[in-house]
Every structure is written in C-alpha cells, then in structure tokens.
Amino acid sequence: MRLEARHYTFIGLAVTVVAAMLVGFQPDVTPSPDTLRMYEYIDSLPEGSIVMLSFDHEASSLPEIRPLAVALLRHIYSKNLRPVGVALLAEGTGVGYGLMRQVAREYDKKYGEDYVYLGFRPQYIAAILSMGESVPATFPEDYLGRPYTELPMLVGVNTYDDVAGVISVADGSFTNHWIEYGHGRYGVRVSAFVTAAMVTTYDPYLASGQLHAMVGGLRGAAEYEKLIGIGGSGARGMLAQTCSHLYVILLIIIGNVVYFRSRRKGGGV
C-alpha cells in the first residue's frame, strides 16, 4: 500500500496523542460557574436523599457520556445519596444499568438499598407524566424484574415530591421533555449532564431557571473530576482533544507557510 499525505497526517496525529499520554501531561482545567453550580447542588443534598438519574442517550455518544455519568455517580455515591435510574431511550437502558452497577462496586453499594435501576418505558412523554402521578404504577417492576414494593430503598417513593431532583444524562433533546413536563407540570428540579453539542441548546433554559444546573462535554467531565478529586476518562479525553487541536493548528500554520513560499517562488502576488 502506497502512503499518501493524508496517511502521514493521521499517523502524526496518533503519534502526538500517544506520546502526550505516555509523558503523562495533563492540561489544567478551571471549573466553570455552571459546573460549580452542579457540584454544589449535589454536595448540598442531605445524606440518603433520592436522586433520579435518567439516561437519555444512544450508545453512539458513549465516549462523551460515560465520563460525565461516571463523575456524577462517584459524587453521588461518595455523598451517600441514593440514585434511582430510568431511561427515556431504549438504547441507553443497558448502558445506564452498567454504569450504575460499575461505580456502585467502587463504593460497596448494595442494589435495592443504596441504588435501584427501574429501566425503560416506551412513550417518553407519557412515562414522565405517569411518574408524576405514581412511580410504582409506571414501574411495577425494576429492570431486573423485582417488584417495586420489594425494594427497600423505594419505600415511600411514590411521586416526584419524594425525590430531590431529576438529572438527565443526555446527548439530544430529551432533557427538554423533563423541563417541559417534569418541571413545568410537577415542579421537579431538573439538571443535566449533556454532550458538548447540546450545551448552547440548553443555555436559555439554564438562564431562565427552568434548568437548575448543567455540565457539558468532555471539558465539563474533566472539571467535575477535578472538583470531586478523582481523575477519570474526562481528563484523559481532554488531553487527547487538546493535543489534537494543537496538532491541527500546527498543520494549518505549516500549510500556510508552504503555500505562501510556493507563491513567492512562482512569482505570484
């Protein structure tokens, strides 16, 4: 196979990222006001509070969603809060359960007592409205098939009035439905961990107070990891992203230098 210029470009990018990771360089991040607001909100909740996490994303966004969700779960478990997991998208159902279970092991949390995963219900708007009337009626059984009434952690959890808030972990517009129907109709406090592409979409909701707090993208994950004092894939992702950007900037500079030098030699203006 004959290597072309584009192949060398990709090889150079791979070498740059791998070399930076081997050296152990870590870009410094300063937590933004939005990330601080989310951290302070979770940190202020009384021990034992029930927090509903909604995994509203597809598997394709996992490289960006996973660092956000893991940082959030580590903070929740470290504060002895009790998360209840649901999913508005079928594709995010198994991912959400896997992440909750994985991080729970780090903190020796027991299923049914310290965390529960209810899973997915079709027709997301109907599901949000139904939980506002009765969570047990919406999810008679959890994701593992255990009856709702047999889960000790869920005793007394009947509607949104019994949870400290809902946090949507999303890669699209599904957080809108929590804001419009969960917050708008039932007054539940809605926050979000979203992909970078969705940050500008939710900024107006954040400014109006309809969205309580928001963390966005790999940078948001890295900022949150810094606040909780536990490094993770958010910081590693930021390293790869920063090196990639610097590499591209260098190529642009080199390309322009070569271009203008060739014009001079050719007698161009």
N, C-alpha and C positions, 0 to 999 in steps of 0.2 A: 504493500500500500504506500502510495506516494503522499508524503505530508505536505499540506498546503499551509498558507499563512494563518488561516483560521484555526488549524490544528495546533500550531505553536501558541496561539493566543490562549486557547483553552488549557493547554499543558502548563503555560506560565501561570495562569490563574490557580490551577490546582497546586502547583509547587509553592506559590505565595501563601495560600491558606494553610497548607500542611506545615510549612516552615514556621509560620506565626504560632500555630498551636503547639509545635514541638518546643519552641522557645519559651512558651508559657506567658506570652504577652497578653495582658488584659486591658481593654480600653476602660477608662474611668467613666462612670455614668453618675449624673446628679439626678436624684429622683425629682420628677416634675410635680407641680402642685396637684394635678389630677391623681397621680399615683400615691402621693402622700395622703390625699383625702380618703382613698380607698383603704390604705393601710390603717389609718387612724380609725376609720369606721369599724373595720374588723376587730382591731385591737380594743375598742371601747365596749364591745359586746360582753355582757356578763357570762361567766363560765356556765356551760350547759345549755346555752341558747341554741335553738334550732335554726339552721340556715338552709334554705332551699337552693340547690345548685341545678341549673337547667343547661344541659349540654346540647346546644342548638347549632350544631355544625356537622359538616361532612368529613369523611376520612381524609379527603384530599388536602385539607387545611391542617392536618395533624402536626406537621413540623413547626407551625407557628402557634397552634392552640395548645399543644402539650406543655411547653414551658410555662405558659400562662396558668394553665389549670394546676400543674404540679406546685408552682409557687403559692397559689391561692390555697390549695389543700394543705400544704405544710403549715401555713399560717393558722388555718382553721383548727387543725388537729393540735398544734402546739399550744393554742389557747383553750383547749378542751371544749371547743364548740362542737355541735353535733350536726353534720350535714345530711340532708335528705336529697338524693339525686333523682332527677327526672330528665326526660329528653323530648324535645319537640320534633326532632328529626330521627327517623328510624336508624339512619346510618351512624348517628352519634351515640346510639344506645349502648352498644358493647364497649365502645371507647370510653365512655363515661364511667361505666362499672369497673373497667380495668384500671383506670387511673385512680379512682377512689380506693379500690382494694389495694393497689400497689403502695400508695402513700400511707394508707392505714397501717400496713405492716411495719413501716418505719417507726411508728409511734405506738405499736402494740394495741391498736384499737380493735374492738370486737364488733363484728357485724350484728346488727339488731339492738345493740346497746349504745354504741358510740357513733355508728353511721348506718344508713339504710339506703338502698337503691330501689326506687319504685319502677323505673324504666320508662317505656314509651307508650303513649296513647295516640291513636290517629286523630286527625282533625284538630290541629294545634289550638285554634281559637276556642273551639268547644272545650278542649281539655283545660285551658287556662280558666275559662268561665266556670267550668264544672268544679275545679278545685276551690274556687272562691266560695262555692256553696257547701262542698263536702269533699275533702281529700280522700277519706275512706271509701266513699261511693265511687269516686273516679278510679281509684286503685284498690280494689278489694284484695288483691294480692300484690306482693312485691315482685321484683324482676326474677327472683329465684323460685317463685311460686308459693311463698309462705303467706298465710293470711295476714292481712293488715293488723288485725286485733291481737295477733300473737307476737308482735314485735314490741318489746318493752319500751323502746325509745319513742314510739309513736303514740303512746298512751296520752290522751289529751290533745293530740294534734289533729284538729278537725278542719280548720279553715286557715286562710292567710293571717287571721288575727293571732294565730298560735305560733307564727314563725317570725324571726327577727327581720327577715327580708328575703328577697329572691335575687340571686346573682346569675345572670345569663352569660354563659361562655359560648360566644357566637362568632361565626365567620360571615354572616349575612344579615338580613333584615329582620330576623326572628325576634331580636330584642325589642323591636317596635311593638310587637304584639303584647309583650309583657308590660310595656309602658302604657299602651292604649287600653288594654283590658284588665291586666292585673293591678296596675297603679290607678288608672283612670276610673275604674268601676269599684274596686275594692280597697284602694288606698294602700296597697302593699308597697314597701320601699323596694325599688328596683335599682340594681347596679349591674355593671357589665365588664367582662374581660373579652376584648374583641381583637380581631386581626387589624393590622395597620391600615388596610384599605378601607375599613369601616369607621375609623376614628372621626373623620370630618362629617360623616353621616349623622353621628350621634352628638356632636358638639352642641347643636341647638337645643337638644333635649337636656343636656348637662347644664347649659346656661339658664334654661328656664326652670330647673329644679325638678323636672319630671323624671330625669335620671339622676340618682343620688351621687354616684361615683363611677369612674371608668378608668380602666387600664388598657392600653393598646399596643399591640405588636411585640416584636422581639425586644425592642428597647424598653417597653413597659415591663416585660417579664424580667429583664436584667435589673431594672430599677427596683422591682419588688423583691427580687432575690437579695439585693443589697440591703434593703430595709429589714428583711427577716434574718439576715446574716447567714444565709445558706446559698452557696453557689449552685448553679444548675445549667441546663441547656440554654437558658436565655442568654447568659453571659457568653457561653461558647458560640451561640448563634450570632451575637453581636460582634464577636471577634471575626468570624468568617465574613459577615456582612461589611464590617469596616475595612478589612483587608481587600475585599472585592472592589469596594468603591475606590479605594486608594489606587488599586491596580488599574482600574478603568480610567481614572483621572490621568495617571502616568501615561497610559497608551494614547489618550487624547492629546496630551502635550507632545509626545514623541511624533504622533501622526501630523500634527500641525507644523512642527519644526521641519520634518521631512518634506511636507507639501510646499512650504514657503521657500525652502532651499532649492527644490526642484524647479520652482517657478523662476527664481533668480537665474539659475543656470540656463534655463530655456529662453531667457530674455523676456519673460512675462512681466506685466505691471504689478 
